[in-house]
Amino acid sequence: MKAFFEGIAYLFEEILFAPMNWMRELELSNWWTANILNWIFIVICCYATWYWTKELKMFKDKGEDEQDTTAHSFLK
């Protein structure tokens, strides 16, 4: 049973976390390159937020946006 858990530890520490170890070592030489994944996620989130607000404005301009001040029917 001990070998099973050591195998799981080896899988995570040596194989699955290898890219993270590489990025940790890369950070010492170039911070911007080491954080490229973070920058990619930030760009994706900025685009998604822009697209979402554009769609909200489009629905509001068409008058299809329902503006009910109560959150649930039992609050009326």
C-alpha distances in whole Angstrom, upper triangle without the diagonal:
4,5,5,7,9,10,11,13,14,16,17,19,20,21,22,23,25,28,28,28,31,33,32,34,36,37,39,41,42,41,43,41,38,38,40,37,38,42,41,40,43,45,44,44,47,48,47,49,52,52,51,54,56,55,56,59,60,59,61,64,64,65,61,60,60,60,60,60,58,54,54,57,56,58,61
4,5,5,6,9,10,11,12,14,16,16,18,19,20,21,23,26,26,25,28,31,30,31,34,35,36,38,40,39,41,39,35,36,38,36,37,40,40,39,42,44,43,43,46,48,46,48,51,51,51,53,56,55,56,59,60,60,61,64,65,65,62,60,60,61,60,60,58,54,55,58,57,58,62
4,6,5,6,9,10,10,12,14,15,16,17,18,20,21,25,25,24,27,29,29,29,32,34,35,37,38,38,40,37,34,35,37,34,36,39,39,38,41,43,42,42,46,47,46,48,51,50,50,53,55,54,55,59,59,59,61,64,64,65,62,60,60,61,61,61,59,55,56,58,58,59,63
4,5,5,6,9,10,11,13,14,15,16,17,19,20,23,24,24,26,28,28,29,32,33,35,37,38,37,39,36,33,34,35,32,34,38,37,35,39,41,39,40,43,44,43,45,48,47,47,50,52,51,52,56,56,56,58,61,61,61,58,57,57,58,57,57,56,52,52,55,55,56,59
4,5,5,6,9,10,11,12,14,15,15,17,19,22,21,21,24,26,25,27,30,31,32,35,36,35,36,34,31,32,33,30,32,35,35,33,36,39,37,38,41,42,41,43,46,46,45,48,50,50,50,54,55,54,56,59,59,60,57,55,55,56,55,55,54,50,50,53,53,54,57
4,5,5,6,9,10,10,11,13,14,15,17,20,20,19,22,25,24,25,28,29,30,33,34,33,35,33,29,31,32,30,31,35,34,33,36,39,38,38,42,43,42,44,47,47,46,49,51,51,52,55,56,56,58,60,61,61,59,57,57,58,57,57,56,52,53,56,56,57,60
4,5,5,6,9,10,10,11,12,14,16,19,19,19,21,24,24,25,27,29,30,32,33,33,34,32,29,30,31,29,30,34,33,32,35,37,36,37,40,41,40,42,45,45,45,48,50,49,50,53,54,54,56,59,59,60,57,55,56,57,57,57,55,52,52,55,56,56,60
4,5,5,6,9,10,10,10,12,14,17,17,18,20,22,22,24,26,27,29,31,32,31,32,30,27,28,29,26,28,31,30,29,32,35,33,34,37,38,37,39,42,42,41,44,46,46,47,50,51,51,53,55,56,56,53,52,52,53,53,53,51,48,48,51,52,53,56
4,5,5,6,8,10,10,11,13,16,15,15,18,20,19,21,24,25,26,29,29,29,30,28,25,26,27,25,26,30,30,29,32,34,33,33,37,38,37,39,42,42,42,45,47,46,47,50,51,51,53,56,56,57,54,52,53,53,53,53,52,48,49,52,53,53,56
4,6,5,5,7,9,10,11,15,15,14,17,19,19,20,22,24,25,27,28,28,30,27,24,26,27,25,27,30,29,29,32,34,33,34,37,38,38,40,42,42,43,45,47,47,48,51,52,52,54,57,57,58,56,54,55,55,55,55,54,51,52,55,55,56,59
4,6,6,5,6,9,10,13,14,14,16,18,19,20,22,24,25,27,28,27,28,26,23,24,25,23,25,28,27,26,30,32,30,31,35,35,35,37,40,40,40,43,44,44,45,48,49,49,51,54,54,55,52,51,52,52,53,53,52,48,49,52,53,54,57
4,6,6,5,6,9,11,11,12,14,16,16,18,20,21,23,25,25,25,26,24,20,21,22,20,22,25,24,24,27,29,28,29,32,33,32,34,37,37,37,40,42,42,43,46,47,47,49,51,52,53,50,48,49,50,50,50,49,46,47,50,50,51,54
4,6,7,6,7,11,10,9,12,14,14,15,18,19,21,23,24,23,25,23,19,21,22,20,22,25,25,25,27,30,29,30,33,34,34,36,38,39,39,42,43,44,45,47,49,49,51,53,54,55,52,51,51,52,52,52,51,48,49,52,53,53,56
4,6,6,6,10,10,9,11,14,14,15,17,19,20,22,23,23,25,22,19,21,22,21,23,26,25,25,28,30,30,31,34,35,35,37,39,40,40,43,45,45,46,49,50,50,52,54,55,56,54,52,53,54,55,55,54,50,52,55,56,56,59
4,6,5,8,10,10,11,14,15,16,18,20,22,23,23,23,24,21,19,20,21,19,22,24,23,24,27,28,28,29,32,33,32,35,37,37,38,41,42,42,44,47,47,48,50,52,53,54,51,50,51,52,53,53,52,49,50,53,54,54,57
4,6,7,8,10,11,13,14,16,17,19,21,23,23,22,23,20,17,18,19,16,19,22,21,20,24,25,24,26,29,30,29,31,34,34,34,37,39,39,40,43,44,44,46,49,49,50,48,46,47,48,49,49,48,45,46,49,50,51,54
4,6,5,6,9,10,11,13,14,15,18,20,20,19,20,18,15,16,17,15,17,20,20,19,22,24,24,25,28,29,29,31,33,34,34,37,39,39,40,43,44,44,46,48,49,50,48,46,48,48,49,49,48,45,46,50,50,50,53
4,5,5,6,9,10,11,12,14,16,18,18,18,19,16,14,16,16,15,18,20,20,20,23,25,25,26,29,30,30,32,35,35,36,38,40,40,42,44,45,46,48,50,51,52,50,48,50,50,51,51,51,48,49,53,54,54,57
4,5,5,6,9,10,10,12,15,16,16,15,16,13,11,12,13,12,14,17,16,17,20,21,21,23,25,26,27,29,31,32,33,35,37,37,39,41,42,43,45,47,48,49,47,46,47,48,49,49,49,46,47,51,52,52,55
4,5,5,6,9,10,11,13,15,15,14,15,13,9,11,12,11,13,16,16,16,19,21,21,22,25,26,26,28,30,31,32,34,36,37,38,40,42,43,44,46,47,49,47,45,46,46,47,47,47,44,46,49,50,50,53
4,5,5,6,9,10,12,14,14,14,16,14,11,13,15,14,16,18,19,20,22,24,24,26,28,29,30,32,34,35,36,38,39,40,42,44,45,46,48,50,51,52,50,48,50,50,51,51,51,47,49,53,54,53,56
4,5,5,6,9,11,11,12,13,14,11,9,12,13,13,15,17,18,19,21,23,24,25,27,28,29,31,33,34,35,37,39,40,41,43,45,46,48,49,51,52,50,48,50,51,52,52,52,49,51,54,55,55,58
4,5,5,6,9,10,10,9,11,8,5,8,10,10,12,14,15,16,18,20,21,22,24,25,26,28,30,31,32,34,36,37,38,40,42,43,44,46,48,49,47,46,47,47,49,49,49,46,48,52,53,52,55
4,5,5,7,10,10,10,12,11,7,10,12,13,13,16,17,18,20,22,23,24,26,28,29,30,32,33,34,36,38,39,40,42,44,45,46,48,50,51,49,47,49,49,50,49,49,46,49,52,53,53,55
4,5,6,8,9,10,13,11,8,12,14,15,16,18,20,21,22,24,26,27,28,30,31,33,34,36,37,39,40,42,43,45,46,48,49,51,53,54,52,50,52,52,53,53,53,50,52,56,57,56,59
4,5,5,6,7,10,8,6,9,11,13,14,16,17,19,20,22,23,25,26,28,29,31,32,34,35,37,38,40,41,43,44,46,47,48,50,52,50,49,50,51,52,52,52,49,52,55,57,56,58
4,5,5,5,8,7,5,8,11,13,13,14,17,18,19,20,22,23,24,27,28,29,31,32,34,35,37,38,40,41,43,44,45,47,49,50,49,47,49,49,50,50,50,47,50,53,55,54,56
4,6,7,10,10,9,11,14,16,17,18,20,22,22,24,26,27,28,30,32,32,34,36,37,38,40,42,43,44,46,48,49,50,52,54,53,50,52,52,53,53,53,51,53,57,58,57,59
4,7,9,9,9,12,14,16,17,18,20,22,22,23,26,27,28,30,32,33,34,36,37,38,40,42,43,44,46,48,49,50,52,54,53,51,53,53,54,54,55,52,55,58,59,58,61
4,6,6,6,9,11,14,14,14,16,19,19,20,22,24,24,26,28,29,30,32,34,35,36,38,40,41,42,44,45,46,49,50,49,47,50,49,51,51,52,49,52,55,57,56,58
4,6,5,6,9,12,11,12,14,16,16,18,20,21,21,24,26,26,27,30,31,32,34,36,37,38,40,42,42,44,46,47,46,44,46,46,48,47,48,46,48,52,53,52,54
4,5,5,6,10,10,9,12,14,13,14,17,18,19,21,23,24,24,27,28,29,30,33,34,35,37,39,40,41,43,45,44,42,44,44,46,46,46,44,47,50,52,51,53
4,5,5,9,10,9,11,14,14,15,17,19,20,21,23,25,26,27,29,30,31,33,35,36,38,40,41,42,44,46,44,43,45,45,47,47,48,45,48,51,53,52,54
4,6,8,9,10,12,13,14,16,18,19,20,22,24,25,26,28,29,31,32,34,35,37,38,40,41,43,45,46,45,43,45,45,47,46,47,44,47,50,52,51,53
4,5,5,6,9,10,11,13,15,16,17,19,20,21,23,25,26,27,29,31,32,33,35,37,38,39,41,43,41,39,41,41,43,43,43,41,43,47,48,47,50
4,5,5,6,9,10,11,12,14,15,17,18,20,21,23,24,26,27,29,30,32,33,35,36,38,39,41,40,38,40,40,42,42,43,40,43,46,48,47,50
4,5,5,6,9,10,11,12,14,15,17,18,20,21,22,24,26,27,29,30,32,33,35,36,38,39,38,36,38,38,40,40,41,38,40,44,45,45,47
4,5,5,6,9,10,11,12,14,15,16,18,20,21,23,24,26,27,29,30,32,33,35,36,38,36,34,36,36,38,38,38,36,38,42,43,42,45
4,5,5,6,9,10,10,12,14,15,16,18,20,21,23,24,26,27,29,31,32,33,35,36,35,33,36,36,38,38,39,36,39,42,44,43,45
4,5,5,6,9,10,11,12,14,15,17,18,20,21,23,24,26,27,29,30,32,33,35,34,32,34,35,37,37,38,36,38,41,43,42,45
4,5,5,6,9,10,10,12,14,15,16,18,20,21,22,24,26,27,28,30,32,33,31,30,32,32,34,34,35,32,35,38,40,39,41
4,5,5,6,9,10,11,12,14,15,17,18,20,21,23,24,26,27,29,30,32,31,29,31,31,33,33,34,31,34,38,39,38,40
4,5,5,6,9,10,11,12,14,16,16,18,20,21,23,25,26,27,29,30,29,28,30,31,33,33,35,32,35,38,41,39,41
4,5,5,6,9,10,11,12,14,15,16,18,20,21,23,24,26,27,29,27,26,28,29,31,32,33,30,33,36,38,37,39
4,5,5,6,9,10,10,12,14,15,16,18,20,21,22,24,26,27,26,24,26,26,28,29,30,27,30,33,35,34,36
4,5,5,6,9,10,11,12,14,15,17,18,20,21,23,25,26,25,23,26,26,28,29,30,28,31,34,36,35,37
4,5,5,6,9,10,10,12,14,15,16,19,20,21,23,24,24,22,25,26,28,29,30,28,31,34,37,36,37
4,5,5,6,9,10,11,12,14,15,17,18,20,21,23,21,20,22,23,25,26,27,25,28,31,33,32,34
4,5,5,6,9,10,11,12,14,16,16,18,20,21,20,18,21,21,23,24,25,23,26,29,32,30,32
4,5,5,6,9,10,11,12,14,15,16,19,20,20,18,21,21,24,25,27,25,28,31,34,32,33
4,6,5,6,9,10,11,13,14,15,17,19,18,17,20,21,23,25,26,25,27,30,33,32,33
4,5,5,6,9,10,11,12,14,16,17,15,14,16,17,20,21,23,21,24,26,29,28,29
4,5,5,6,9,10,10,12,14,15,15,13,16,16,19,20,22,21,24,26,29,28,29
4,5,5,6,9,10,11,12,14,14,13,17,17,21,22,24,23,26,29,32,30,31
4,5,5,6,9,10,11,12,11,11,14,16,19,21,23,21,24,26,29,28,29
4,5,5,6,9,10,11,10,8,11,12,15,17,19,18,21,23,26,25,25
4,5,5,6,9,10,10,9,13,13,17,18,21,21,24,26,29,27,27
4,5,5,6,9,9,9,13,15,18,20,23,22,25,26,30,29,28
4,5,5,6,5,6,9,11,15,17,20,19,22,23,26,25,25
4,5,5,6,5,9,10,13,15,18,19,21,22,26,24,24
4,5,8,8,12,13,17,19,22,22,25,26,29,28,27
4,6,8,11,13,17,19,22,22,24,25,29,28,27
4,5,8,10,13,16,19,19,21,22,25,24,23
4,6,9,12,16,18,18,19,20,24,23,22
4,6,9,12,14,15,17,18,21,20,20
4,6,9,11,12,13,14,18,17,16
4,6,9,10,13,14,17,15,14
4,6,7,9,10,13,11,10
4,7,9,10,12,10,9
4,6,7,9,6,7
4,7,9,7,9
4,5,6,8
4,5,6
4,6
4
